[in-house]
Each structure stands twice: as structure tokens, then as C-alpha cells.
Amino acid sequence: MRHYETIFIVHPDLSEEETTVVVDKFSGVLADGGAFMVKEDLWGRRRLAYVVKKQNKGFFVRFEYGAASAAVTEMERLFKIDEQVIRFLTVKLADDFDLEAQKEAKAEAEAKAAADAKAREEAAAARAAEAEAKKQAEADAAQAEAQAAEAKVEAEEEGPEPGDEASDDAPEAVEAAEAAPEADKEQG
């Protein structure tokens, strides 16, 4: 088993679904040939450096895999037959393909990606909870402020009218309230 990389260009006029079908078709050809897919990159629609089969754009796809030469030969034969593929190139990266090492590396990469995704989700949940708590605190503060304003308005409405006996006693009540803490300090 050898280590290969194949880049092919799919016709740009195909829809996303049709492009996905073409990519899956060739990925399946490799899988049927006993290949191990290391990486499948969809580079998307890009402008070509020069016109190829009357096209100046194409959808680029990159496969990195380990396979026997028979699987690669079959895939390239199908590339030549399929009119939806406008250009392809296969390069042998190495003579040896360590399948176990690649499986371990792929599993580690997937585990790290899952852990990163979980950490991002937890961070987003924490930010959302913090925002909710801040929003609740602002709402509580606004409610307390509104209640204080309402109480002040009610106190002003119910307050003593000028000329009442209560208004004459008010200065004396203030003096008595100020004297009470002083008396407590002297006793304590």
C-alpha cells in the first residue's frame, strides 16, 4: 500500500448536490479498492489559471489516501470516462503507507476536534449564561429603581400638608432621631 494524493477538478456548472455525488462516487471507488482515506478536502469553486475544456472555473477536490496501485488505476480510468471531471492529477507521496499510524493519527485528530467543539460549546453556553445573568441583574436594578421612584411619589402624595401639626413636629422628630444614636454610643 502506498501513500497518494489526488486532486481533481469537477465541472463548475454542476449544482452542490451533483458535485457531492461525483465526489462520493470517486471516494467510493477508492473504498471499494481497499483504500484508507486520510483526508478529503473540498476546496470549492476557483478560477483556473488557463482554460480547460472550455471552462475557466472549476470545483477543486483533494484526496489524500493510502491504496494499492490497482485502486488508483481504476479511479483514474473512471476520471477519464466521466465528463464531469475536467482535469485530475495523482501524485505518489511515499512508497510506504503505515495504515495503523494513519488510523491513530486520524482518531487523535477527530478526538481533538470533538474536544475543541465541546470546549467552544461550553464557552458559548457560559457566555450566554453570563449575558442572561447580566440581563437579569439589569432588569432587577431597573425594577428596584422603579419601585423606589414609585414609593417616593406615593410618599410625596401622602405627605403632610402645610399647616398640619405633623409638619410642625417634623424638625423635632429629626433631632430626636439624631440624638438616639449618640445616646447608644455613650451607653455602649
C-alpha positions in Angstrom: 0.0 0.0 0.0 1.3 3.4 -1.0 0.6 7.0 0.1 -1.1 9.0 -2.7 -2.7 12.4 -3.2 -5.2 13.1 -6.0 -6.5 16.5 -6.9 -9.3 16.7 -9.5 -11.5 19.4 -10.9 -15.2 18.9 -11.3 -17.3 20.8 -13.9 -18.3 24.2 -12.4 -21.9 24.1 -13.8 -22.9 21.3 -11.5 -25.1 22.0 -8.5 -23.8 21.4 -5.0 -25.8 18.1 -4.8 -24.4 16.9 -8.1 -20.9 17.8 -7.1 -21.3 15.9 -3.9 -22.5 12.9 -5.8 -19.4 13.0 -8.1 -17.0 13.3 -5.1 -18.8 10.5 -3.2 -18.6 8.3 -6.4 -14.8 8.6 -6.6 -14.4 8.3 -2.8 -16.4 5.0 -3.1 -14.2 3.8 -5.9 -11.2 4.1 -3.6 -13.0 2.5 -0.7 -14.0 -0.4 -2.9 -10.4 -0.8 -3.8 -9.4 -1.2 -0.2 -8.0 2.4 0.2 -7.8 4.2 3.5 -8.9 7.9 3.2 -6.7 10.1 5.3 -8.2 13.4 4.2 -10.9 14.7 1.8 -10.7 18.4 1.1 -13.3 20.3 -0.8 -11.6 23.4 -1.9 -14.7 24.8 -3.7 -15.1 26.7 -6.9 -12.0 28.5 -8.1 -10.8 30.3 -11.1 -8.4 28.2 -13.3 -5.1 29.6 -14.4 -6.0 28.8 -18.0 -9.0 27.5 -19.9 -9.5 23.7 -19.6 -12.2 22.0 -21.8 -13.7 25.5 -22.5 -14.0 26.2 -18.7 -12.3 29.0 -16.8 -13.6 27.8 -13.4 -13.9 24.5 -11.6 -14.7 22.8 -8.3 -11.4 21.6 -6.8 -11.3 18.4 -4.6 -8.3 16.8 -2.9 -8.0 13.3 -1.7 -5.1 12.0 0.5 -5.2 8.3 0.9 -3.3 5.0 1.1 -4.1 2.5 -1.6 -2.9 -0.3 -3.8 -1.9 0.8 -7.3 -4.9 -1.1 -8.8 -7.4 1.1 -6.9 -5.6 4.3 -8.2 -5.6 3.0 -11.7 -9.3 2.2 -11.6 -10.1 5.7 -10.2 -8.0 7.4 -12.9 -9.7 5.2 -15.6 -13.1 6.5 -14.3 -11.8 10.1 -14.3 -11.0 9.8 -18.0 -14.5 8.4 -18.8 -16.5 10.8 -16.6 -17.3 14.1 -18.4 -18.0 15.9 -15.1 -14.3 15.7 -14.2 -12.4 18.2 -16.4 -8.8 17.5 -15.0 -7.1 15.3 -12.5 -3.6 14.7 -11.1 -2.4 11.9 -8.8 0.9 12.1 -7.0 2.6 9.3 -5.0 3.7 10.9 -1.7 5.5 7.8 -0.3 6.2 4.2 -1.2 5.1 3.0 2.3 1.8 3.8 3.9 1.6 3.0 7.6 -2.1 2.2 8.0 -2.0 1.8 11.8 -0.2 5.1 12.3 -2.6 6.9 10.0 -5.6 5.4 11.8 -4.2 6.5 15.1 -3.5 10.0 13.8 -6.9 10.3 12.3 -8.6 9.1 15.6 -6.5 11.6 17.6 -7.4 14.4 15.2 -11.1 13.5 15.4 -10.9 13.3 19.2 -9.1 16.7 19.4 -11.7 18.2 17.0 -14.5 16.8 19.2 -12.9 18.2 22.4 -12.4 21.6 20.7 -16.0 21.7 19.6 -17.2 20.7 23.1 -15.0 23.4 24.6 -16.4 26.0 22.2 -20.0 24.9 23.0 -19.2 25.2 26.8 -17.7 28.6 26.3 -20.7 29.7 24.3 -23.0 28.4 27.0 -21.0 30.2 29.7 -21.2 33.5 27.7 -24.9 33.0 27.2 -25.4 32.3 30.9 -23.3 35.4 31.8 -25.3 37.5 29.4 -28.6 36.2 30.8 -27.4 36.9 34.4 -26.3 40.4 33.4 -29.7 41.0 31.7 -31.5 39.7 34.8 -29.4 42.0 37.1 -30.2 45.0 34.9 -33.9 44.1 35.0 -33.8 43.7 38.8 -32.0 47.0 39.2 -34.5 48.7 36.9 -37.4 47.2 38.8 -35.9 48.3 42.2 -35.4 51.8 40.8 -38.9 51.9 39.5 -40.2 50.7 42.9 -38.1 53.4 44.7 -39.4 56.1 42.4 -43.0 54.9 42.9 -42.5 54.9 46.7 -41.1 58.4 46.5 -44.1 59.6 44.5 -46.5 57.9 47.0 -44.7 59.5 49.9 -44.9 62.9 48.3 -48.7 62.4 47.6 -49.4 61.2 51.2 -47.1 63.7 52.9 -48.4 66.3 55.4 -50.0 69.4 54.1 -48.6 72.8 55.2 -50.2 73.9 58.4 -50.7 70.4 59.8 -49.4 69.5 63.3 -47.2 66.7 61.8 -45.3 69.2 59.8 -44.5 71.3 62.9 -43.2 68.2 64.7 -41.0 67.1 61.8 -37.9 69.1 62.9 -38.2 67.7 66.5 -38.5 64.1 65.2 -35.3 64.6 63.1 -33.5 65.9 66.2 -34.7 63.0 68.3 -33.5 60.5 65.7 -30.1 62.1 65.5 -29.8 62.1 69.3 -30.7 58.4 69.7 -27.5 57.0 68.0 -25.4 59.4 70.2 -27.1 58.1 73.3 -26.4 54.5 72.2 -22.7 55.3 71.7 -22.4 56.7 75.2 -24.0 53.7 76.7 -22.0 51.2 74.6 
